[in-house]
Amino acid sequence: MKVKRTRSQERILNLLKSLKQPLSAQNIYMELRHRNQNVGLATVYRALEALKLEGAVLVRTLANGESLYNCVQQDQHHLTCLQCGASIAIDECPVHQLEAQLQETHQFKVFYHTLEFFGLCPRCQSHKD
């Protein structure tokens, strides 16, 4: 079934696809305005929520509480430093088998998953000593 999207939702998806990096709602709003696509900040938040519920965008909340939005292209996994906020993408995924098992056992449609480990990066560890 094809989902009918609003113009704002399409603009946001196109922006995220073109930039290929996660952005906050505020940054999405500013980037759309920079591209002369007048959209209100509240509209951006509503569109992002609808896209999230559709499974078209994923939301990743950083240690500082900021939410970043990205197109769902693949699962994402990160190591995030609690001190400096550095985020390191990791390629390994130990939960793909679990995801398939959960979908089957619970008849739950999984759009994507995220896996994030929080701690201290090497630079911040060296400053702790």
C-alpha positions as CSV (number, residue, x, y, z in Angstrom):
1,M,0.0,0.0,0.0
2,K,1.4,3.4,-1.0
3,V,1.4,6.0,1.7
4,K,0.1,9.4,0.8
5,R,2.5,12.0,2.2
6,T,2.2,15.7,2.6
7,R,4.4,18.1,0.6
8,S,6.3,18.9,3.9
9,Q,6.9,15.2,4.5
10,E,8.2,14.8,0.9
11,R,10.5,17.9,1.3
12,I,11.9,16.5,4.5
13,L,12.5,13.1,3.1
14,N,14.2,14.6,0.0
15,L,16.4,16.8,2.2
16,L,17.5,13.8,4.4
17,K,18.2,11.7,1.3
18,S,20.2,14.4,-0.3
19,L,22.3,15.3,2.7
20,K,22.8,11.6,3.8
21,Q,23.5,12.6,7.4
22,P,21.3,12.8,10.5
23,L,19.9,16.2,11.4
24,S,17.9,17.7,14.3
25,A,14.4,19.0,13.6
26,Q,15.8,22.6,14.1
27,N,18.5,21.9,11.5
28,I,16.0,20.5,9.1
29,Y,13.8,23.6,9.5
30,M,16.8,25.9,8.9
31,E,18.0,23.9,5.9
32,L,14.5,24.0,4.3
33,R,14.3,27.8,4.9
34,H,17.8,28.2,3.4
35,R,16.5,26.3,0.3
36,N,13.5,28.7,0.1
37,Q,11.0,26.1,1.1
38,N,8.9,27.8,3.7
39,V,7.8,25.4,6.3
40,G,7.1,26.2,9.9
41,L,9.0,24.5,12.7
42,A,5.8,23.0,14.2
43,T,5.1,21.5,10.7
44,V,8.6,20.0,10.6
45,Y,8.0,18.3,13.9
46,R,4.5,17.0,12.8
47,A,5.9,15.7,9.5
48,L,8.8,14.0,11.3
49,E,6.5,12.3,13.7
50,A,4.3,11.0,10.8
51,L,7.4,9.8,8.9
52,K,8.6,8.1,12.0
53,L,5.3,6.3,12.5
54,E,5.4,5.3,8.9
55,G,8.9,3.8,9.3
56,A,10.4,6.2,6.7
57,V,12.7,8.0,9.2
58,L,14.5,6.9,12.2
59,V,15.1,8.9,15.3
60,R,18.2,8.7,17.4
61,T,18.4,10.5,20.7
62,L,21.9,11.6,21.8
63,A,23.1,11.6,25.4
64,N,22.4,15.3,25.6
65,G,18.7,14.7,24.7
66,E,18.9,16.0,21.2
67,S,17.0,13.9,18.6
68,L,18.6,13.3,15.2
69,Y,16.5,12.2,12.2
70,N,17.7,10.2,9.2
71,C,16.2,8.2,6.4
72,V,15.8,4.6,7.1
73,Q,18.3,3.0,4.8
74,Q,20.0,0.6,7.2
75,D,20.1,-0.2,10.8
76,Q,22.4,2.1,12.7
77,H,24.8,1.3,15.6
78,H,27.0,3.7,17.5
79,L,29.5,4.1,20.4
80,T,28.7,7.5,22.0
81,C,30.9,9.3,24.4
82,L,29.0,10.7,27.4
83,Q,31.6,13.4,28.0
84,C,32.4,15.0,24.6
85,G,29.4,13.6,22.7
86,A,31.5,12.0,20.0
87,S,29.6,9.3,18.1
88,I,31.4,6.5,16.3
89,A,29.4,4.4,13.8
90,I,30.0,0.7,14.1
91,D,29.3,-1.8,11.3
92,E,28.8,-5.0,13.4
93,C,25.3,-5.9,14.4
94,P,24.8,-8.6,17.0
95,V,21.0,-8.3,17.0
96,H,19.9,-9.2,13.4
97,Q,19.0,-12.7,14.4
98,L,17.1,-11.5,17.4
99,E,15.2,-9.0,15.2
100,A,14.0,-11.8,12.9
101,Q,13.1,-14.0,15.9
102,L,11.0,-11.2,17.5
103,Q,9.2,-10.5,14.2
104,E,8.2,-14.1,13.9
105,T,7.4,-14.8,17.6
106,H,5.4,-11.6,18.1
107,Q,4.1,-10.9,14.6
108,F,5.7,-7.5,15.0
109,K,6.7,-5.6,11.9
110,V,10.2,-4.1,12.6
111,F,11.0,-1.1,10.4
112,Y,14.5,-0.6,11.8
113,H,16.5,-0.8,15.0
114,T,19.3,1.1,16.6
115,L,22.0,-0.1,19.0
116,E,24.0,2.4,21.0
117,F,26.6,2.0,23.6
118,F,27.5,4.9,26.0
119,G,30.8,5.4,27.7
120,L,34.0,7.4,27.3
121,C,36.0,7.7,24.1
122,P,39.8,7.2,24.3
123,R,40.5,11.0,24.4
124,C,38.1,11.6,27.3
125,Q,39.5,8.5,29.1
126,S,43.0,10.0,28.9
127,H,41.7,13.3,30.4
128,K,40.2,11.5,33.3
129,D,43.5,10.3,34.7
